[in-house]
Amino acid sequence: MPALASHRKPRSRTRTNTPAVGITTAAIAGVSLLSAQNATADPKPSIEEVQKKVDDLYRQAGSSTQEYNKAKESTEQQRRKVDRALDEAAERTEALNESRRALGSYAAAQYRTGAVTPTAALLFADDPQSYADQTQLMDRLTEQQRSAIADYETQRAEAAEQRANATESLEKLTDSQDSLRARKQAVQKKLAEARELLSQLTAEERARLAELERKKAEEARRKAEARAKAEAEAEAERRLQERERQAQEQSGTDTGAGTGPGAAGGTYAAKAEKVLSFARAQIGKPYVWGATGPSSFDCSGLTQAAWRAAGVDLPRTTWDQVKTGQSVATADLLPGDLVFFYDDISHVGIYIGDGKMIHAPKPGANVREESIYYMPIHGGVRPA
């Protein structure tokens, strides 16, 4: 039977690598999962996108700062109303107490007399004349009592009204304080978002961002230089015309007094010089949102303080300042004019001529001179 067994093919032992196949499958699945996650994850923003986002956050923070300034101003006004209401309520209460004391003295006097009838009073009187005198006195006392009661009722009603006014003023003050806190939190949130974006940049990315800022500032500077050249040419033309006018006056061909527009312009120029002198003295001081000086400023706080130095009171916020005075086209700006920026009018600077301004730019920056073309211009205003 061995011959029968010889044609059989020997059975070979095969080794299975099941664990290895499982690991490989898992690895492939993992790579696929990571690829899917990378495909769905938000791509890292470009430096240009970061710059745009940070600028927008600072602009939003500037707008929120104006809302904060408005809420703060409203809170201070409401607090003054509360103080006045409380003072008036105290005065009315004192008047009420005085009326109450007068009534008390009349009540005590009536208690002492004991409500004696006229017949009994006549019987107990020493003589008829003394009874007549006492009756006349009591008639006058009754009239005084009626007057005292009427005065008491009046004082009580007025005191109640003043207490109600004081309570209402206190409630409004609480609402103003809540609004103030909300605006403050809004500013802080925007600034925190900007800081977070900047903190995620690498050193190389920060350098690229700084280069973008440099290019932006350079472009604004070139526009300011072109503006300065145009202003210089216009000034030269104006002086030429002035010399010609003076020559005509000396020759007797023109007897005008020369007190037209130039006189008003001189008055404004005198005020503007005080504004610019104050503003230049603040250069280097830090921007702090909500600040009005003297050690730090926000944008509208600086413009308000500068014009106050010239004897002109401006409102607190950019939104109110833009409504003050005469609107001026960008091409017609004079030193001292206010220049407003962005569609939401969230920033303002003081024009100094040659296409430049002094302004408090943003958190982390100091008061400085800068081209008005660094930001989109909304419009100009001549306050006085």
Sequence and secondary structure as in RCSB ss.txt:
>XXXX:A:sequence
MPALASHRKPRSRTRTNTPAVGITTAAIAGVSLLSAQNATADPKPSIEEVQKKVDDLYRQAGSSTQEYNKAKEST
EQQRRKVDRALDEAAERTEALNESRRALGSYAAAQYRTGAVTPTAALLFADDPQSYADQTQLMDRLTEQQRSAIA
DYETQRAEAAEQRANATESLEKLTDSQDSLRARKQAVQKKLAEARELLSQLTAEERARLAELERKKAEEARRKAE
ARAKAEAEAEAERRLQERERQAQEQSGTDTGAGTGPGAAGGTYAAKAEKVLSFARAQIGKPYVWGATGPSSFDCS
GLTQAAWRAAGVDLPRTTWDQVKTGQSVATADLLPGDLVFFYDDISHVGIYIGDGKMIHAPKPGANVREESIYYM
PIHGGVRPA
>XXXX:A:secstr
 HHHHTTS         HHHHHHHHHHHHHHHHHHHHHHHS     HHHHHHHHHHHHHHHHHHHHHHHHHHHHH
HHHHHHHHHHHHHHHHHHHHHHHHHHHHHHHHHHHHHHT   HHHHHHHSSSHHHHHHHHHHHHHHHHHHHHHHH
HHHHHHHHHHHHHHHHHHHHHHHHHHHHHHHHHHHHHHHHHHHHHHHHHT  HHHHHHHHHHHHHHHHHHHHHHH
HHHHHHHHHHHHHHHHHHHHHHHHHHTS      SHHHHHHHHHHHHHHHHHHHHHTTT BB TT BSSS B HH
HHHHHHHHTTT    SSHHHHTTSSEEE GGG  TT EEEETTTT EEEEEEETTEEEE  STT BSEEEEGGGS
 EEEEEE  
